[in-house]
């Protein structure tokens, strides 16, 4: 009950804290609204003060306007006399301006002709630049396509790709002696690329190695790549005799030896000679057959249309296999990149030429604009002089109208001044009302601040009471836990006494059973009394003992029954 009472007290105090917190939040919100209202009133007060200052300035301006209108009325009469004298001077200037207009027309025509000529030149330069830029775009697209094909290793066998990938890894191991694919190590002019591809055939995809270490490594079948691949070592091999080569070069229809159409690093020159040193490029198959008849039987011949005559007489026609395009593609990519560099130079030159033409065209345009401006000025001046006389004749009437307008302005200025004075009075009254409202809001803010301090103090006191109640509730809960532990101990003691009582009941049952057995024994003895009559005395003694035992058991049974 004490714990429930303390819990109820804690709940009540917490509810009071929450209520005070809500009141405090509401009061703070009201204070914030009043501060916002105070800021708005301050802004309104400042705006009214600014409006008042502006109205006072406007009053000064109206008074200044009145003085200016009076001065303007005096000046209008003087200007009328000046207009009559200016008419004679305008007629003389008109004749001079007409001569200037004719000269300006001639200058404008000459400048226009020069500007049109330079614009046509700039347009031609712009067209040339567009053609070169279009070519540059085409080359960029072609280079991008070829670069993508080369980077994807299009047409390269999977085994070759696998070896190249392993050779470029961080730990190449036995692949460290790989120089690269043959097609990547040589450079061939575009016009000769297809012939060199026909000469090399599948060897263009061969992997060039510095030694036989990789070949020995591949003796184990499990280490070999999945696809088919060819390995070409860099070791020198016997080359055909140069004298025989010289004899072939002097034959009609011979274009040249295939290895001389290939460019590469010096280290790969022996390899290229070994692979292509016995291959000759000729014009026709007839020339190839004639040379094969006089050769040593080790030379190969390739015609300009790609046909191949092998040393054993085999003729090969048509397009190549999977490796076709590897060398041509790389040669074309180098040519396209070189053409891109040349195109960039041509673009720079075209841009410079266009910039020069545009600069000259702009100069001509500027000259034309200057001449046209002078022409317009002369024409405008002539027109002005023609209308000057009429203008001066009309000027007197306008000045009279202006004088009447000035009088009207004076009346309007006086009326506006009266309105401004009335507005100043209204603004002063508005300022006073705003100041009073601000004072009222300040009083409300002071009252709200006092209420906030009161609620904060009440909140702190309530929080202290809540803390005290929580501490007492915690202590009560500890005492409740101790009582519950004692209750559990008493229950355990009760259970132990219950078990002891059950043991005593079991012992009483056992004693009653033994008593029943004893009674049966007595009955059995009594049934034999006749037979034991002669032994009566002895039996009497035994009976006495049994009677005593029976009495004891009966007493114990009564005690146990009473205990139960």
C-alpha positions in Angstrom: 0.0 0.0 0.0 2.8 2.4 0.8 4.4 1.6 -2.6 1.1 2.2 -4.4 0.7 5.5 -2.5 4.2 6.6 -3.5 3.7 5.6 -7.1 0.5 7.6 -7.2 2.4 10.5 -5.7 5.1 10.3 -8.3 2.5 10.1 -11.1 0.8 13.2 -9.7 4.0 15.2 -9.4 5.1 14.2 -12.9 1.7 15.3 -14.2 2.2 18.6 -12.4 5.6 19.0 -14.0 4.2 18.3 -17.5 1.3 20.8 -16.9 3.8 23.5 -15.7 5.9 22.7 -18.8 2.9 23.2 -21.0 2.1 26.5 -19.3 5.7 27.5 -19.6 5.7 26.6 -23.4 2.4 28.5 -23.9 3.8 31.5 -22.0 7.0 31.5 -24.0 4.9 31.2 -27.2 2.9 34.2 -26.2 6.0 36.1 -25.3 7.5 35.2 -28.7 4.3 36.5 -30.4 4.4 39.7 -28.4 8.1 40.1 -29.4 7.1 39.6 -33.0 4.4 42.1 -32.6 6.9 44.5 -30.9 9.3 44.1 -33.9 6.4 44.7 -36.3 5.4 47.8 -34.4 9.0 49.0 -34.4 9.2 48.4 -38.1 5.9 50.3 -38.6 7.2 53.1 -36.4 10.5 53.3 -38.4 8.5 53.2 -41.7 6.2 56.0 -40.5 9.2 58.0 -39.4 10.7 57.5 -42.9 7.5 58.5 -44.5 7.3 61.6 -42.4 10.9 62.5 -43.3 10.1 61.9 -47.0 7.0 64.1 -46.8 9.0 66.9 -45.2 11.5 66.5 -48.0 8.7 66.5 -50.6 7.4 69.8 -49.0 10.9 71.3 -49.5 10.9 70.1 -53.1 7.4 71.7 -53.7 8.6 75.0 -52.4 11.7 74.7 -54.7 9.5 73.9 -57.6 7.5 77.1 -57.0 10.7 79.2 -57.1 11.8 77.4 -60.3 8.5 78.0 -62.0 8.7 81.7 -61.3 12.2 81.8 -62.8 11.1 79.8 -65.8 8.4 82.3 -66.6 10.9 85.1 -66.7 13.2 83.0 -69.0 10.5 82.2 -71.6 10.2 85.8 -72.7 13.9 86.1 -73.2 14.0 82.9 -75.3 11.4 84.3 -77.7 13.8 87.1 -78.8 16.6 84.7 -79.2 14.5 82.4 -81.5 14.1 85.2 -84.2 17.8 85.8 -84.4 18.5 82.0 -84.7 16.3 81.6 -87.8 18.6 83.7 -90.0 21.6 81.7 -88.9 19.8 78.4 -89.6 19.3 79.2 -93.3 23.1 79.7 -93.7 23.9 76.5 -92.0 21.4 74.6 -94.2 23.3 75.3 -97.4 26.5 74.1 -95.8 24.9 70.8 -94.5 23.5 70.0 -97.9 27.1 70.0 -99.4 28.2 67.7 -96.5 25.4 65.2 -97.2 26.6 64.7 -100.8 30.2 64.0 -99.6 29.0 61.6 -96.9 26.9 59.6 -99.5 30.1 59.0 -101.6 32.0 57.8 -98.5 29.3 55.4 -97.5 29.1 53.8 -100.9 32.9 53.2 -100.9 32.9 51.8 -97.4 29.9 49.5 -98.2 31.8 48.0 -101.2 34.8 47.3 -99.1 32.7 45.7 -96.3 30.9 43.4 -98.8 34.2 42.2 -100.3 35.6 41.4 -96.8 32.4 39.6 -95.8 32.6 37.4 -98.9 36.2 36.6 -98.0 35.3 35.8 -94.4 32.5 33.5 -95.6 34.9 31.6 -97.9 37.3 31.2 -94.9 34.4 30.0 -92.8 33.4 27.4 -95.4 37.0 26.2 -95.6 37.2 25.9 -91.8 33.9 24.0 -91.8 35.2 21.5 -94.4 38.4 20.9 -92.4 36.5 20.6 -89.1 34.1 18.1 -90.7 37.1 16.1 -91.9 38.5 16.3 -88.3 35.2 14.9 -86.9 35.3 12.1 -89.4 38.9 11.3 -88.5 38.0 11.4 -84.8 35.1 9.0 -85.3 37.3 6.6 -87.4 40.1 6.8 -84.8 37.6 6.1 -82.0 36.2 3.1 -83.9 39.7 1.7 -84.7 40.9 2.3 -81.1 37.9 0.5 -79.8 38.6 -2.5 -82.1 42.3 -2.6 -81.1 41.6 -2.2 -77.4 39.0 -5.0 -77.6 41.6 -7.1 -79.5 39.0 -7.8 -82.2 40.0 -10.8 -84.3 42.7 -11.9 -81.9 42.5 -15.6 -80.8 41.5 -16.3 -77.2 44.8 -18.0 -76.5 46.8 -15.0 -77.6 44.6 -12.7 -75.5 45.1 -14.8 -72.5 48.9 -14.8 -72.8 49.0 -11.0 -73.4 46.8 -10.5 -70.3 49.0 -12.7 -68.1 52.2 -10.9 -69.4 50.7 -7.5 -68.4 49.8 -8.7 -64.8 51.7 -7.6 -61.7 53.5 -11.0 -61.4 54.0 -12.2 -64.9 56.4 -15.1 -63.8 57.2 -17.2 -66.9 55.4 -14.7 -69.0 58.0 -12.0 -68.3 59.8 -12.8 -71.6 56.7 -12.0 -73.7 57.4 -9.0 -76.0 53.9 -8.8 -77.4 51.8 -9.8 -80.4 53.7 -9.5 -83.7 51.0 -7.3 -85.2 51.6 -4.8 -82.4 55.4 -4.8 -82.8 55.6 -3.8 -86.4 54.4 -0.8 -88.4 53.3 -1.0 -92.0 52.1 1.7 -94.4 48.4 1.5 -95.1 48.9 0.8 -98.8 51.1 -2.2 -98.0 49.2 -3.5 -94.9 47.0 -6.0 -96.7 50.0 -7.5 -98.6 51.9 -7.9 -95.3 48.9 -9.5 -93.7 48.6 -11.9 -96.6 52.3 -12.7 -96.2 52.2 -13.3 -92.5 48.8 -15.0 -92.3 48.0 -16.4 -88.9 51.6 -15.5 -87.8 50.4 -11.9 -87.3 48.8 -13.1 -84.1 51.9 -14.9 -82.9 53.4 -14.1 -79.5 57.0 -12.8 -79.8 59.1 -14.1 -76.9 62.7 -13.5 -75.9 63.6 -17.1 -75.1 62.1 -20.6 -75.0 61.2 -20.3 -71.3 57.5 -19.9 -72.0 57.5 -22.8 -74.5 59.2 -25.0 -71.9 56.6 -23.8 -69.4 53.8 -25.0 -71.8 55.2 -28.5 -72.0 52.7 -29.2 -69.1 49.3 -29.4 -70.8 47.6 -28.0 -67.8 49.5 -24.7 -68.0 48.7 -24.1 -71.7 46.0 -21.4 -72.5 42.6 -22.5 -73.6 42.8 -21.2 -77.1 45.3 -21.9 -79.9 48.4 -19.7 -79.9 51.8 -19.4 -81.7 55.1 -18.5 -80.1 57.9 -16.9 -82.2 61.3 -16.6 -80.6 63.6 -13.6 -81.2 66.7 -15.7 -81.9 68.4 -15.1 -85.2 68.0 -17.7 -88.0 69.8 -18.1 -91.3 68.6 -15.7 -93.9 68.5 -16.1 -97.7 71.5 -15.0 -99.7 71.6 -11.3 -100.4 72.9 -11.8 -104.0 69.8 -13.8 -104.8 67.7 -11.0 -103.4 69.5 -8.5 -105.5 68.8 -10.6 -108.6 65.1 -10.8 -107.8 64.9 -7.0 -107.3 66.2 -6.4 -110.9 63.5 -8.6 -112.4 60.6 -6.7 -114.1 57.3 -6.8 -112.2 59.0 -7.1 -108.8 57.8 -4.5 -106.3 60.1 -5.4 -103.5 60.9 -7.7 -100.6 58.1 -7.9 -98.0 60.3 -7.1 -95.0 61.4 -3.8 -96.5 57.8 -2.6 -96.3 57.8 -3.1 -92.5 59.1 -0.7 -89.9 59.9 -1.8 -86.3 62.4 -1.4 -83.5 65.9 -2.5 -84.1 65.6 -5.5 -81.8 62.8 -6.9 -84.0 64.5 -6.4 -87.3 66.1 -9.9 -87.5 62.7 -11.4 -86.7 61.0 -9.5 -89.4 63.7 -10.5 -91.9 63.4 -14.1 -90.8 59.6 -14.1 -91.3 59.4 -12.0 -94.5 62.9 -12.1 -95.9 61.9 -14.8 -98.4 58.6 -13.2 -99.4 58.5 -11.1 -102.5 55.7 -8.7 -103.6 55.1 -8.8 -107.3 52.6 -7.3 -109.7 50.9 -10.4 -111.2 50.8 -14.1 -110.7 52.6 -14.6 -114.0 55.6 -12.7 -112.6 55.4 -14.8 -109.5 55.4 -18.1 -111.4 58.4 -16.9 -113.5 60.4 -16.0 -110.4 59.5 -19.3 -108.7 60.9 -21.2 -111.7 64.3 -19.6 -111.2 64.3 -19.5 -107.4 65.9 -21.8 -105.0 62.5 -23.2 -103.9 62.3 -21.3 -100.6 60.8 -18.0 -101.7 57.2 -17.0 -101.4 55.5 -14.5 -103.8 52.5 -12.3 -103.2 50.7 -10.4 -105.9 49.3 -6.9 -105.4 45.7 -8.4 -105.3 46.7 -10.6 -102.3 47.2 -13.9 -104.1 50.1 -16.0 -102.5 52.3 -18.5 -104.2 54.0 -20.8 -101.7 57.4 -22.5 -102.2 55.7 -25.8 -102.7 53.6 -24.4 -105.5 50.4 -23.9 -103.4 48.3 -21.0 -104.6 46.2 -19.1 -102.1 43.5 -16.7 -103.2 40.7 -14.7 -101.4 40.4 -12.9 -98.1 42.4 -14.1 -95.0 41.1 -15.8 -92.0 40.5 -14.7 -88.4 43.7 -12.6 -88.3 42.8 -10.5 -91.3 42.7 -6.8 -90.4 45.0 -6.7 -87.4 47.9 -5.1 -89.3 45.6 -3.1 -91.6 43.6 -1.8 -88.6 46.7 -0.6 -86.7 48.3 0.9 -89.8 45.1 2.8 -90.6 44.9 4.0 -87.0 48.4 5.4 -87.2 47.6 7.0 -90.5 44.4 8.5 -89.1 46.2 9.9 -86.1 48.8 11.5 -88.3 46.1 12.9 -90.5 44.4 14.3 -87.3 47.6 16.1 -86.4 47.8 17.6 -89.9 44.1 18.4 -89.8 44.6 20.3 -86.5 47.3 22.3 -88.2 45.0 23.0 -91.1 42.2 24.0 -88.7 44.6 26.4 -86.8 45.6 28.0 -90.2 42.0 28.2 -91.3 41.0 29.8 -88.0 43.9 32.3 -88.2 42.8 33.1 -91.8 39.2 33.5 -90.8 40.2 35.6 -87.8 42.2 37.9 -90.1 39.3 38.1 -92.6 36.8 38.8 -89.8 39.1 41.4 -88.3 39.4 43.2 -91.7 35.6 42.8 -92.2 35.0 44.3 -88.8 37.3 47.2 -89.6 35.4 47.8 -92.8 32.1 47.5 -90.9 33.4 50.0 -88.4 34.4 52.3 -91.3 31.0 51.8 -92.9 29.2 52.6 -89.6 31.4 55.7 -89.2 30.5 56.9 -92.7 26.9 56.1 -92.2 26.9 57.8 -88.9 28.5 60.9 -90.5 25.9 60.6 -93.3 23.1 60.4 -90.8 24.5 63.3 -88.8 24.7 65.4 -92.0 21.2 64.5 -93.0 19.9 65.0 -89.5 21.7 68.3 -89.3 20.2 69.4 -92.7 16.7 68.3 -91.5 17.2 70.1 -88.3 18.2 73.3 -90.1 15.2 73.0 -92.5 12.9 72.7 -89.6 14.7 75.3 -87.5 12.9 78.2 -89.1 9.5 76.6 -88.6 10.5 75.5 -85.2 11.5 79.1 -84.2 8.2 80.4 -85.6 6.3 77.9 -83.5 8.5 78.4 -80.5 6.8 81.7 -79.5 3.4 80.0 -79.3 5.0 77.0 -77.4 6.6 79.4 -75.0 3.3 81.1 -74.4 1.8 77.7 -73.8 4.7 76.9 -71.5 4.1 80.1 -69.6 0.4 79.1 -69.1 1.6 75.6 -68.0 4.0 77.2 -65.6 1.2 79.2 -64.0 -0.8 75.9 -63.8 2.2 74.2 -62.2 2.4 77.0 -59.6 -1.2 76.5 -58.6 -0.7 72.7 -58.6 2.5 73.0 -56.5 0.6 75.1 -53.9 -2.1 72.5 -53.7 0.4 69.7 -53.4 2.2 71.6 -50.6 -1.1 71.7 -48.7 -1.6 68.0 -49.2 1.9 67.3 -48.0 1.3 69.4 -44.8 -1.8 67.4 -44.1 0.0 64.2 -44.7 2.8 65.2 -42.3 0.1 65.8 -39.6 -1.4 62.4 -40.2 2.0 60.7 -40.0 2.9 62.5 -36.8 -0.4 61.2 -35.3 0.4 57.7 -36.6 3.9 57.9 -35.0 2.3 58.8 -31.6 -0.2 55.9 -31.8 2.6 53.5 -32.8 4.7 54.6 -29.8 1.8 54.1 -27.4 1.2 50.6 -28.9 4.9 49.8 -28.4 4.8 50.9 -24.8 1.7 48.7 -24.2 3.5 45.7 -25.8 6.6 46.4 -23.7 4.4 46.3 -20.5 2.9 43.0 -21.7 6.4 41.7 -22.4 7.5 42.6 -18.8 4.4 40.9 -17.4 5.1 37.8 -19.5 8.8 37.8 -18.4 7.6 37.9 -14.7 5.2 35.0 -15.4 8.0 33.0 -17.1 10.3 33.4 -14.1 7.4 32.4 -11.8 6.6 29.3 -13.9 10.3 28.4 -14.2 10.7 28.6 -10.4 7.5 26.6 -9.9 8.8 24.0 -12.5 12.1 23.7 -10.6 10.3 23.2 -7.3 8.0 20.6 -8.8 10.9 18.8 -10.4 12.6 18.7 -6.9 9.4 17.2 -5.4 9.2 14.7 -8.3 12.8 13.7 -7.7 12.1 13.3 -3.9 9.0 11.2 -4.6 10.9 9.1 -7.1 13.6 8.5 -4.5 11.0 7.5 -1.8 9.3 5.3 -4.4 12.6 3.6 -5.1 13.3 3.0 -1.4 9.7 1.6 -1.0 10.3 -0.6 -4.0 13.5 -1.9 -2.4 11.6 -2.7 0.9 8.8 -4.4 -1.2 11.4 -6.5 -2.9 12.8 -7.5 0.6 9.4 -8.5 1.9 8.7 -10.5 -1.3 12.0 -12.3 -0.7 11.0 -13.1 2.9 7.6 -14.3 1.7 9.3 -16.7 -0.7 11.5 -18.0 2.1 8.5 -18.6 4.4 6.8 -20.5 1.5 9.9 -22.7 1.2 9.8 -23.4 5.0 6.1 -24.3 4.8 6.8 -26.7 2.0 9.6 -28.4 4.0 7.2 -28.8 7.0 4.6 -30.2 4.7 7.1 -32.8 3.4 8.0 -33.7 7.1 4.3 -34.2 7.9 3.9 -36.5 4.9 6.9 -38.5 6.1 5.3 -38.9 9.6 2.0 -40.0 8.0 3.9 -42.6 6.1 5.5 -43.8 9.3 2.1 -44.1 11.0 0.8 -46.2 8.1 3.7 -48.5 8.5 3.1 -48.8 12.2 -0.6 -49.6 11.7 0.4 -52.3 9.2 2.8 -53.7 11.8 0.0 -53.6 14.4 -2.3 -55.5 12.1 0.4 -58.1 11.6 0.8 -58.4 15.4 -3.0 -58.8 15.8 -3.0 -61.5 13.3 -0.2 -63.2 15.1 -2.2 -63.0 18.4 -5.2 -64.6 16.7 -3.0 -67.3 15.3 -1.6 -67.9 18.7 -5.0 -68.1 20.3 -6.1 -70.6 17.7 -3.2 -72.8 18.8 -3.9 -72.3 22.5 -5.6 -75.7 22.8 -2.7 -77.4 21.4 -0.4 -75.6 23.6 -2.4 -76.0 26.8 0.2 -78.0 28.4 2.6 -75.1 27.8 0.1 -72.6 29.2 2.3 -71.0 31.6 4.9 -70.4 29.0 2.2 -69.3 26.6 0.8 -67.1 29.3 4.1 -65.3 29.7 4.3 -64.9 25.9 0.7 -63.7 25.9 1.5 -61.1 28.6 4.4 -59.9 26.5 2.2 -59.7 23.5 -0.4 -57.9 25.4 2.1 -55.4 26.6 3.3 -55.0 23.0 -0.2 -54.6 21.9 -0.9 -52.0 24.5 2.2 -50.1 23.4 1.2 -50.2 19.8 -2.3 -49.1 20.6 -0.8 -46.2 22.5 1.4 -45.3 19.6 -1.6 -45.6 17.2 -3.6 -43.2 19.4 -0.7 -40.8 19.5 -0.2 -40.9 15.7 -4.0 -40.6 15.2 -3.9 -37.6 17.5 -0.9 -36.2 15.6 -2.8 -36.6 12.3 
